[in-house]
Amino acid sequence: MKKIQKLIHDLRIHQSQEEIASKVNASQSLISRWESGGVPSAAEIALNLVKLHRQTASKRKEAA
């Protein structure tokens, strides 16, 4: 289970997807997709972009 899924799962013990969505300024359907693992979170995408940037920068240094 991904971290975002676990966080939502833990929150869902006391709150609905709709309540969580309103508190984090997201739609209920997005919370549902995050909870089911159907779509990566913005944080996961940003982290992957950072990793890709580091790999690219490292390869450029090696080529120079």
N, C-alpha and C positions, 0 to 999 in steps of 0.2 A: 504494500500500500504506500503510495506516494505521500509526502508530508502534507500537501494541501488536502488530500483526501482524508487523512487522519485528523487534521485540524477541524475540518468541517464535520466529520463524523463525531468528534468529541463535542463540538458546539451543538450538534443536533440532539443531544441528550435532553437539552432544556429549551431549544429554540427550533422554529421551523426554518425551512430554506428561505421562505419569504422574509422572515424577521432578520435572518443573517444578511440577506441581500440588501435590505434597506439600510442596515447599519454600515455596510461596506460600499454602498453606492454602486451596486451591481444588480443585474436582473436575476430573478429567481431561476430562470432557465440556465443562466451561466453557472450559478451555484450548483445546480443539479448536474451539469456536465462536469464541473470540477470534482464533485463528490463521486461521480461514477467513473472518473478517469477518462472521460470522453474527449477532453480538450485540455491542453496544457495551460497553466496559469501564466499570466504576464511575467511573473517573477521567474518561472522556469524558462520562458523564452528569452528573457533578458540575460539570465545566467548562461544559456547556450550561446548567445551572441558574444558575450564576454570571452567565453572559452574559445570560440572560433577566432575572435580578434587576436587573442594571445598566440594561438597556433600560427596564424598568418604572419604576425609580427616576428615570431621566432624563426619561421622559415625565411623571411626576408633578411634577417640578420645573418643567418647561415649562408645565404646566397651572396651576400655582400663581401 
